[in-house]
């Protein structure tokens, strides 16, 4: 990649892709290879804060604190509402299920709530589960 980027005949932006799972790896891609940008994939699934984490790390060299329970719940609710607005209630609910594991990753004793989230078919029931999570884990 660095050879392509440093080729004098190339006058296009060069982006890297693959395994950008930490701010450090994004910085390495920028600094070691001189790339113009990086494509982020899996690391952002269920972790929309990742882009701000990278931006902050580039500016300061420091990590941001992890998202709070309230921030995670708010993002899950927002994601669900946007999915429903776009695809309808049934499909919106089904398609957002796969993101809940990542939104709430690392929370001890969360299995019961995760199972409810991925098996519930009603918007109102999901809202209630999200509110229970907020009350229990905040």
C-alpha positions in Angstrom: 0.0 0.0 0.0 2.8 2.4 0.9 4.4 1.8 -2.6 1.1 2.7 -4.3 0.7 5.8 -2.1 4.3 6.9 -2.8 4.1 6.3 -6.6 4.7 9.7 -8.2 2.4 8.8 -11.1 -0.6 8.2 -8.7 -2.7 11.2 -8.0 -5.7 9.7 -6.3 -6.5 9.3 -2.6 -5.5 5.9 -1.2 -7.6 4.3 1.6 -6.7 1.3 3.7 -9.1 -1.4 4.8 -9.0 -4.3 7.2 -8.6 -4.8 10.9 -9.0 -1.2 11.9 -10.3 -2.2 15.3 -8.6 0.3 17.6 -7.6 4.0 17.3 -4.0 2.9 17.4 -4.5 0.7 14.3 -6.1 3.6 12.5 -3.2 5.8 13.4 -0.7 3.2 12.3 -2.4 3.0 8.9 -2.2 6.8 8.6 1.4 7.2 9.9 3.2 4.1 8.7 1.7 4.0 5.2 0.8 7.6 4.7 -2.8 6.8 3.6 -5.4 9.4 3.1 -8.0 7.5 5.1 -9.2 4.2 6.5 -12.4 2.2 5.9 -13.9 1.0 9.1 -16.1 -2.1 9.2 -16.7 -4.5 12.0 -15.3 -2.3 14.7 -18.2 0.2 14.2 -21.0 -2.4 14.3 -22.8 -1.7 17.5 -20.1 0.9 18.4 -21.0 4.1 16.5 -18.8 6.0 19.0 -15.7 4.4 17.4 -15.3 7.2 14.8 -15.2 9.9 17.6 -12.7 7.7 19.5 -10.4 7.7 16.5 -10.8 11.4 16.0 -10.1 12.1 19.6 -7.1 9.8 19.7 -5.6 11.4 16.6 -5.9 14.8 18.3 -4.8 13.9 21.8 -3.2 10.5 21.9 -5.7 9.6 24.6 -8.7 7.2 24.7 -12.2 8.5 25.4 -14.1 6.8 28.2 -16.4 4.0 27.0 -20.0 4.9 26.3 -22.2 5.0 29.4 -25.3 2.7 29.8 -27.5 5.7 29.1 -25.6 6.5 25.9 -25.9 2.9 24.8 -29.6 2.7 25.5 -30.2 6.0 23.7 -28.3 4.8 20.6 -30.1 1.4 20.6 -33.5 3.2 20.8 -32.5 5.7 18.1 -31.2 2.9 15.8 -34.4 1.0 16.3 -36.6 4.0 15.5 -34.6 4.8 12.4 -34.8 1.2 11.2 -38.6 1.1 11.8 -39.0 4.4 9.9 -37.0 3.1 7.0 -38.1 -0.5 6.8 -41.3 -0.9 8.8 -41.8 -2.2 12.3 -41.3 -6.0 11.7 -38.2 -5.7 9.5 -36.8 -2.8 11.5 -37.0 -4.8 14.7 -35.6 -8.0 13.2 -32.7 -6.2 11.5 -31.6 -4.3 14.6 -31.4 -7.4 16.8 -27.9 -8.3 15.7 -26.6 -5.0 16.9 -27.7 -5.3 20.5 -25.0 -7.7 21.5 -22.4 -5.1 20.5 -24.2 -2.1 22.0 -24.2 -3.8 25.3 -21.0 -5.7 25.2 -19.0 -6.0 28.4 -21.9 -5.5 30.8 -21.9 -8.2 33.5 -25.0 -10.3 34.0 -26.7 -8.9 30.8 -27.6 -12.2 29.2 -31.2 -12.1 30.3 -31.8 -8.7 28.8 -29.9 -9.6 25.6 -32.1 -12.7 25.1 -35.3 -10.6 25.6 -34.0 -8.0 23.1 -33.4 -10.5 20.4 -36.6 -12.4 20.8 -39.1 -9.5 21.3 -41.3 -8.7 18.3 -43.1 -5.6 19.6 -41.7 -2.0 19.6 -43.4 -1.2 23.0 -41.9 -4.3 24.6 -38.4 -3.3 23.4 -38.9 0.2 24.8 -39.7 -1.4 28.1 -36.7 -3.6 28.0 -34.4 -0.6 27.2 -35.9 1.3 30.1 -35.4 -1.7 32.4 -31.7 -1.8 31.3 -31.3 1.9 32.0 -32.8 1.5 35.5 -30.9 -1.7 36.4 -27.4 -0.9 35.0 -27.1 2.9 35.3 
